Amino acid sequence: MSAQLTKNTLWSLLDIALYPLMMIIATPVFIHYLGSEQYGVWMMAGTVNQFMNVLNFGLADSTVKIIASNRTADIPRIAIDKIRANFSRALWLAVIIFVSGILLAFSGYIHLWFHIPADMEKMARYILVLAFASTGIKFTELVLLSIFKGYERFDISARLSILSRNSVILASIVAVVFTRSLVVVFLITVLLNIINSTVQLIIVLKKYPFLRFNPGTSGLRLFDDRQQFWYWLQSVFGLLGFLSDKMIVGYFGGLTVLGYYATASLIGSQIYNALTALGNFMFPKVALRFSQNQTITPLYYRSRFAIAALGWGGISFLILFGCPLFEWWLGKPFYDESATFIQLYLVYIAVLLLNIIPTQFINGSNHVQYNSWIELGLRSAHLMTMPVGYMLAGAEGLLWALILVTLFVLPVQYFVFHKRILLFPSAGTSALLPFLPVIGMVGLALNTYPILLMLFVLFSVYFVYYQPAGFKLWRK
């Protein structure tokens, strides 16, 4: 198990690091060769078609939970049938998403919302159709990679993810440089996604030959059980929250401002996604421990410290010393326009990363509905306050709305988690203490007493996160 954990960690870290690195390389290339408006179209297409991920119906999480809870040499037939049903759903959804993309692209609504210039409308329509097709194909990847995660073979999942994601980025860079055509970029993306999904299916069947993937009508039934419904619901709320800010910016600011804001979101979301990928290690472990009635509190403290230390360390570095790096990466004119967005979005991610570990632990329990209700409260509060923030202070006000609302809502998740799952007697106090370090992070973004605030962050992380984790670095 120790050797497997090492392989899981190393390959997952490589997957986490390599994709953002490729995006770092790709972004200035896209900006240079496409220009601000075409780059805005690319961001628009990515934002709109990602809304189709609300149709994931909990496919990934339910697949992991099914396998992790039934991980024996002779996996029950009912689990095999559920995995097959999830794969069938993925195929049906790919068709539905493709058709939806055609209808939406030629409806004219997207062009009006994002104020797309008349000379770019035809290109934008083709790009939207291809983007929706690409997203639909990726649904099969959700199920296939989750099979490996359920068996805690994150190393295999990471290798396939590395191949899938980075082959698309590399091909896109080459296509942009030689053709300067977004249509070609998205066409290549669709073809590569088909190839990668086929490769993944072949490897799954070779590794687990007892599984069955022939599509059937069982995929037309949306949910196999109540837990899958709750997994889906929380992902819907989370996705809507992550994408709504771009829709608001696109409506009020147009394509150019959307490009600046989306770059900040790209940086922040890559950090959050990387930390979430590490936090995902906990999901199958927690599900297995719950099925065996084992304690999870020590695992919670250690994983919480690991995610917080990695995330806040990297974000603090970027807030304090990232300006020259971003100028070199994006070019000074583009960075000057997006600098404030980047700083504030980093603070937002510093707050939001606090939900990673509680979310994974609740998902591994039999109380998945708590996450869904928390996500509903958080994202609803975001949607209600973002337009107000934008009207008061532009896109900066939108980001302040995200930061402040998240600071007020996430302690509720901690209270529910500590009281209902961990059964802590003083759930109220323990739910507030984890948020002490992010108060200092907010001050860092405002450039207020940076040395004093950095010391506050370090001391609060030590006493609130490190000590409860029980690490003994100074003992032989």
N, C-alpha and C positions, 0 to 999 in steps of 0.2 A: 504493500500500500504506500510505503514511503517513496519507493522508486516511481510508482505511478503518479503520486502527487507531484513529484519533481518534474516529470514529463508534462503533466497537465499545466503546471505553472509556467514552465519555460516556453512551451508552444503558445499558450494563451497570451503571455507577455509579448511574444514576437508578433502575434496577430494584432494585439492591441497597439503596439508601437509602429508596426509597418504601415498600416492603413493611414493613420494620421500623417506619417512621413510622406507617403505618396500624395496625400491631399495638399500638404505644404508645397510640394513640388508642382502639383497640377494647378493650384489656384492662380499664381501669378502668370502661368502660361495661358490659362483661359482668359484672364483679364487682358493680357497683352494682345493676344491674337483675335479675341472676339470683340473687345471693346466693352464699355460699361453697359450698353443697352442689351447686347446679345448675352452678356454675362447675367444681366437681370432676368432675361428670358429663361436661361438655364436654371436660375434660382426659383423662378416662378413655376416652371414645370416640375421641379423637384418638390416644391411645397404642395402644389395641388395634387399631384398623384400620390403623395404620401398619405393623403387623407383616406385613400383606399385601404390603408392598413387597418382601418377600423373594422374591416371585414375579416380580420384574422381569426375570430371566434375562439381565441385561446388555444390555438393549435400547438404552439411551441410549449407553453407551460404545462398543458394537460398531457402532452406526450412525455415530457420529463417526469411528471408526477406518476403517470401510469407505470413507467418502467422502474423508477426509483422505489416505488412502494411494492413492486412485485419482482424484485431483482433476485431471481433464483436461477439455478441451472435449467429448470423446466418452467419457463414463463407460462402463466396460465393462458388458456385459449382466449378467454375474454379480453385479456390485455392485448393479445395479437390482433383480435378483431377491432379493438378500439384504435390501434395504431393504423391499421388499414383504412378504417373509416376516416381518420384525420387526413391521411394522404389523399383519399378520394375527395374530401372537402377542398383540399388545396387545389386539385385539378379543376373542380367545378368553379371555384373562386377565380382562378386564372382566366377562365372564359368570361365570367361575369364582369371582371375588372376591365378586360380588353374592350368589351362591348360598351361599357360605361364610358371609357375613355373616348371612343368614337363619338358618342352622343354629346358628351360635354365639350369636346374640342370644336365641334361644328355648331354648337348652340349659340355661341357669341357671348355668353355670360362672362367667361374668363377674360376675354379681350376688354370688355367694359370695366370689369373690376380692377384690372391691373393697368388700364390705360395704355394698351399695346398700340404702338403706331401702326397706321394703315399699311405701310410698306412691309411690316413684319408679321402681319396677321396670318398669311398663308403658311409661312415657316413655322409659326407658333402652333398652328393646328397639327401639322405633321409631327412636331416634337411631342406634343401632348399625347397623341395616339401611341407613339412609340414608348413614351415614358410609362403610360398605363400598362402596356403590354409587358414591359420589363418588370414592373412591380408585381404583376400577376404571376409571372414565372417564378419569382423569388419566394412565393408562398410555399412551393414544394420544398425549397431549401429550408424553410422554417421547420418543417416536420423532420426532414432527413437528418439535419445537424442535431436536432433535439434528441434523436435516438441515441447518439453517442454521448450526449450530456447526461441522459438518464442513466447510462451505465458508467458515468464518471470517466468517460474517455474524452475529456476535453482536449487532449493532445490531437486526436484524429479530427475532431470537429474544428479545431483551430487551423490545422493544416489545410483542410478543405476550404475553410473561410478565407485563409490567406490567398489561396489560388483563385477563388471566386471573386473576391473584392478587388484584389490588386491587378488581376489580369484586365479587368474592366477599366481601371484607372490608367494603366499603361497604354492600352489600346486607345483610350480617349485622348491622351496627350499626343500620341502620334497622329491621330486623325485631325485634331485641332491644328497642329503645326502644318500639316501638309494640305489640308482641305479648307480650314477655317469655316467648316460647316457643322452646325449643331445637329442637323438632320443625320449626317453621316455618323456622328458620335453616338447618337441614340440608336441608330440602326445596328451598329457594331455591338452596343450594349445588350440589345435584345438577343442577338445571335450568341454572344458569349454566355449569357445567362442560361440559354437552352443547353449549351454544351456542358457548362458546369453542373447543372442539375442532373444531367444524364450521368456524368462521372460520379456524382455523389450517390445516386441510386445504385449504380453498379457496385460501389464499395460497400454500401450498407448490406446489400444482398450477399456479398462475399463474406462479410464479417458475421452477419446474423442471418444465415440461410433459412431459418425457421419462420422469418417474418414474411408477410404477404402484402403486395402493393397493387394487385390488380384492382382497378377502379370499379366501384359499384354504386348502387343506389343508396347504400348506407351513408354516403357522403352528402346526400340531400337532406338528411336529418341534421339540424344545426348543432345540437349538443347531445352528448351521451349522458351527462350528469350535471348536477347543479354546480359542482366545483368548476367545471369547464366554463360554464356561463359566467361565473364570477371572475375567472381569469380573463375572459374576453372583455368584460365590462370595465375592469380596471385599466386594461390596455387601451380601450377606446377613450376613456377620460384622459389618460396620460398623453395620448397622441394628439387629441384635440387641443390640449393645453400647449404642447410644444409647437404646434403649427399655427395656432390662432394669432400669435403675435406677428408673424410674417404676413398673414392675411390683412391685418390692420395696418401695418406699415405699407404694404403694397397698395392698399386702397387710398390712404392719405398721402403717401409720399411718392408713389410711382415706382417705375422699374429701377431708376438710378439709386434712390435712397434704399430700396429693397436690397440692392446689391451690396451696399455698405453694411446694412444691418445683418444681412444673411451671412456675411463674412465673419462678423462677431459671433453669430449663432453657430457657425461652422466650428470655430475654435472652441467655444464653450461646450458644444454638444459632443465633440470628439473626446474631450476630457471626461465628461459625464458617461459617455458610452464605454470608454475604457475602464472606468471604475466599476460600472455596472457589470461588465464582462467578468471582472474579478469577483464581484459580489455574487455572481451567478454560481460560483463554486459552492456556495452555501446551500442553494436550493435542494439539490438531491441529497446532500448530507443531512439537512434538517428533516426532510421528508422521511428518510430512512430511520433517523433517531426517533421521530414521533411514532413511526410504525412499531418500533421496538421499546417504546416508553422510556427512553433515555433522556437525561438532562441536556439542555442546550445552552444554559446560561454562560459557562466558560467559553464556549464557541462564539457566542454573541459578543462578549467583551473583546475577544481577540480580533475577530473579523472587523468589528466596529473601529477599533484603533487602527488597524492596517489600512482601511479605506480612508479614514479621516486624515491620517498622517501623509499618505501618498497624495491625496487630493489637495489638501490645504498647503502642503509643501510646494507642489507644482504651481498652484494658483498664486500663492504669495510671491514666488519668484517672478512670475509673469507680470504681476501688478507692479512690483518694485523695479524690475530690471528688464522688462520685456520690450520697452519702446524701441531701442536700436534694432532688436531682432525683427519686430513687426515692420519697421521702416525698410529694412533690407529685404524682407520677404515680399511685402506688398508694393513697395515703392512709396516715396514720401508723400506725393499728392493723394494717392488713394488712402494711405494710412491716416493722414491728417483729417480726412473726412470721416473715417470710421473709428478713430482712436477712443472717443468717449463711449461708443457702443461696445467696443471690446472690453474696456475696463469694467463697465457696469455688468456686462454679461458674465464676466468671470466671477464677480461677486455673487450674482444670481446662482451660478453653478456651485459656488462655495456653500451656499445655503442649501440648495436642492440636494446635494450629494448626501445630506444627512438622512434622506429617506431610503437609500439603497439597501442597507443591511436590514432594517425593520421590515421592508417590503419582502425581501427574500425569505426571511424567517416566518413571516405570516403566511406567505405563499406555500411554504413547506408544512404548515400546520393544517388543521381541519377547520380553520376560521378565515378562509380566503375572502369572505365577504367584507371583512373589516378594511382590507386594502381598497376594495372597490368604493366603499363609502367615503374613505379618506380622499381618494383620487377625485371623486365627484365634488367634494367640498372644496378641495384645493383648486381644481381647474375652473369650477364655477366662480369662485372668488376672483381668480385671474381674469376670466372673461368679463366680469362686471366692472373691475377696476382698471383694466388696460385702456379702454377707450377714454375713460376720465383722465388717466395719466397722460395719454397722448394729447388730449385737448389742452391740458394745463401746461405741458412742457415738451411737446413733440415726442420723438422716439425715446428720448432720455426719460421722460415721464412714464412711458410704458414700462421701461426696465425697472424704474423705482417701484412701480406698482407690483411687478413680479417679485422683487426682492422683499418688500414689506409684507405682502400677503403671505408669502411662503414662510417667513419668520413667525407669523401669527398662527398659521394652520398646522404646520408640521409637529409642533408639540402635542397636538391632539393625537396624532398617530403614535407618538412615543408613549403617551399616557395609556392608550388602548392596548398597545403592545406590552408594556410593562405590567399592566393590571390583569389583562385577560390571558396573555400567553405565558409570560414569565412569572406571573403571580407575585410581583413585588408588593410588599406591604405599604411602602411610601411611594406610590406610583406618581404622585403629583410632583414632588421634588425631583425625582430621578428623571422625569420627562423634560424638565427645564434645564438641568445642568448641561446636557450635551450641546446646547446652543450658545454657551458662553464664548467659545472661540470665534464664532462667526460675527459676533458683535465687533470684535477687533478687526475682522476682515472687511467689514463695511467701512470702518474708519480708515483703513489702508487705501481703499479706493478713492476716498476723499482727500488723501494726502495730508491727513491730520495727525501730527505727532507719530510718524511712522515707527521710530525706534521704540517708543513707549508701548504702542499698540502691538508691535511684533513680540515684545516681551510678554505682554498680556496673553497673546495667542499661545505662545510656547508654554507658559506656566499653566494655563487652563487645559491645554492638551495633555500635559504631564499628569495633572491631578485628576482630571475628569476621565481621560481615555487610557493613558498608559498604565497608571497604578491598578485600576480594576482589571486590566488584561492579565496581570500576574506574570509578566515577563521578568526573568531574572538574569539580565545581561551581565551583571557584575559578580555573579557567583560562578565558581568553577563547577 
